[in-house]
């Protein structure tokens, strides 16, 4: 399907202080005029037939801090899209009122929720864990009938030890789950220990009859044939709080490709841009060409090529993905 999914920076403010976060908490909120312009641009893509559908990803910072400002615009977008506009909220889910839950459940919003550990997760500014309130709020969404909740877990030194407990908790609720690597942490620990932990996690998921084929990702890799990999700079773009447009949310402090208020075709701009090795401008590195999982990985996170040495990441990915495939084949052979 021909779609586009803008990652929308509603604010750079956040009530948590994640050690790996790339967003500068400098207190900027997106203006009402920018929301209006975003709706105009993407509703036109739907109406003109340029895109089959559009998925807004309301992010930040913490988007629920500015809920009252952006919610009327997402509602307007959904209503005018003719069933071709969808909204996902990318949130730490520590701020969730009954009013928000009621409004979200009526309009079929989906959620991407950060939960890094079972006992300890993403600290607040005073250092306290957010794990318990996040788990409680996830259960509140489930009770309210919200059907699409994706959990995102970044494994680091504070959350690594109880990852198996988190696996059980997620499997019991049958939630979509993606586990990602904190590159600084991975550089400090024996890689075999990480692989062993991930194998344990996969075993636990299968023990709970969890559909790992369709619901689980490891470092953005899924064994589902429907998985597209990273599409930053092509199907996934980023709109910063001031309207500047980038190929990926991690590039917002670099040079923008254009601004939402510019008179330009966003798709064509990204096809022609040469600054970022992302999206239309990405070519698989030579060392990846003969890798047996390159079709599934797609080269992984393109930004990491210039940020880190990817060899240690690959050393973790390959045995874990091999085990995911082996486990899935064994389980399905028994059916």
PyMOL commands that set and color helices and strands:
alter all, ss='L'
color gray80, all
select helices_A, chain A and resi 32-48+63-80+98-107+131-143+160-173+183-186+191-207+212-215+249-251+266-272+279-281+286-288+294-297+304-307+311-333
alter helices_A, ss='H'
color red, helices_A
select strands_A, chain A and resi 3-9+53-59+85-91+110-114+149-155+176-181+216-218+236-239+244-246+258-259
alter strands_A, ss='S'
color yellow, strands_A
deselect
rebuild
show_as cartoon
